[in-house]
Amino acid sequence: MIEKTLSTHTYDVVNPLLTNLGEDVMGFLNEVQLQYPKAISFASGRPDANYFDIEKFSEYLNFFIKTTALEKGITEKEVLNDLGQYNRTKGIINNEIAKYLSIDESIQTDPEDIIITVGAQEGIAMGIMTVCDKDKDVILVEDPAYIGITHFSKINGYDVDGIPVTSEGISLEKVEEKIQYYRSIDKNVKVVYVIPNFQNPTGIAMSLANRYRLLELAETYNFLIFEDNAYGDFSYEDKEYPSLKSLDKNNRAIYLRSLSKTLYPSLRLSLMVVTQSISVRGKIVRLSDLMAKTKGYITVNTPSIIQAMFGGLLRQNKYSLKELNQEKILGMKTKRDHLLKCLEETFDTEKYTWAKHIKWNKPEGGFFIKIMLPFEVTKQDVLDCAERFKVIFTPMSFFYLEEGGEKELRLAFSNLSLEEIKTGVEQLANYIETKINN
Ligand SMILES: Cc1ncc(COP(=O)(O)O)c(C=O)c1O
């Protein structure tokens, strides 16, 4: 009886903005992977589970409990009782994180300006909900963009608009043009969201000059930068890309530092640095306090047990993840190098005339590579390719706000073995050759 009642109610009982998302493209890719389990999948940008090191979880947790008891002169049972309680909304290991940010990321910050969130996704949600006015403000994002921000904005009724991505990151010229345009219609660009390091989905890194320039633009046009640094650890060249936050003299950047790729996603742990102060009805308040207020109504606080584990890990490793992650980063670099080599060998223009139409970028880090094709790829192509050629890719068009990327693919290499990368590229080449020749 209940089932019948529920099933008669359709979209009119749920958030109508859900329809703005269009088709569930990520759900579609998961379905394809389930339907063709033998196909090699370049679709998912998941980290490689072989590097998770979850066995150490309890050791780090115990280390945190022991060292906290000693430091505070209380019993371990008291530490445990505290971990089981509701806790500070901003987090319980902010001092440890401030040290980590200073040592590994050259970001000097007051622990009070750090919020430990349930993944970067919560940071995005909390940040947008705290600073944006749905009626007046606009969020600019890279186009193609990470869907975590675009889809969150769409289902919650925030205006989001796309800016093309050049080989040096988000087009700053277009950012300025869009700001002028929105001003002319009485709207305000409040936030520019960027992934400066090895962007998802294109793998592109923002040049140093553009990092400085974007910070300048934020000052000139009075907007906030949301800097999402999920992939910054995975840098494969001898080139330094300082975060915007570490260069941010005027407090324009809000820093989101997910640990999903750095450690593992099930932790649901991310660090947010919010150093701005703002005036609310004549009173100066920390923006981080307002964000924490919002967080209080989303997740109350980030699980203390998970924070304690990470706190123990930091204490045991001199507040640095560099040494701990060396092998993992090297492993990812090997995969990137291998993928590039396989592409060069398989799409050998001297051997195959059709191959001269295929191009790809050479990302300096991250998990993704962009392939440019001479033909369009659709959802149907993903299915055909999975069925006939046993390989799955993501059409880049899935990440565009409107039109774009019809002749491009995103290949994620993070979760494949070297053998799978080789076979996957060969199978992809067979598919592309067949498409070009038919
Ligand atoms: C750019 C970017 N930001 C954030 C995330 C997710 O972060 P979290 O797992 O911390 O919510 C991802 C995951 O794919 C991502 O690509």
The ligand as an SDF file (V2000), in Angstrom:
LIG
                    3D

 16 16  0  0  0  0  0  0  0  0999 V2000
   38.6420   18.5670   -8.3260 C   0  0  0  0  0  0  0  0  0  0  0  0
   38.0630   17.6870   -7.2870 C   0  0  0  0  0  0  0  0  0  0  0  0
   37.7090   18.2080   -6.1020 N   0  0  0  0  0  0  0  0  0  0  0  0
   37.2020   17.4400   -5.1270 C   0  0  0  0  0  0  0  0  0  0  0  0
   37.0100   16.0860   -5.3310 C   0  0  0  0  0  0  0  0  0  0  0  0
   36.3890   15.2420   -4.2700 C   0  0  0  0  0  0  0  0  0  0  0  0
   36.8790   15.5300   -3.0580 O   0  0  0  0  0  0  0  0  0  0  0  0
   36.3430   14.7890   -1.7430 P   0  0  0  0  0  0  0  0  0  0  0  0
   36.4250   13.3150   -1.9600 O   0  0  0  0  0  0  0  0  0  0  0  0
   37.2950   15.2900   -0.7190 O   0  0  0  0  0  0  0  0  0  0  0  0
   34.9320   15.2570   -1.5200 O   0  0  0  0  0  0  0  0  0  0  0  0
   37.3480   15.5020   -6.5330 C   0  0  0  0  0  0  0  0  0  0  0  0
   37.1060   14.0740   -6.7520 C   0  0  0  0  0  0  0  0  0  0  0  0
   37.1160   13.5260   -7.7850 O   0  0  0  0  0  0  0  0  0  0  0  0
   37.8920   16.3290   -7.5350 C   0  0  0  0  0  0  0  0  0  0  0  0
   38.2360   15.8250   -8.7300 O   0  0  0  0  0  0  0  0  0  0  0  0
  1  2  1  0
  2  3  1  0
  2 15  2  0
  3  4  2  0
  4  5  1  0
  5  6  1  0
  5 12  2  0
  6  7  1  0
  7  8  1  0
  8  9  2  0
  8 10  1  0
  8 11  1  0
 12 13  1  0
 12 15  1  0
 13 14  2  0
 15 16  1  0
M  END
$$$$
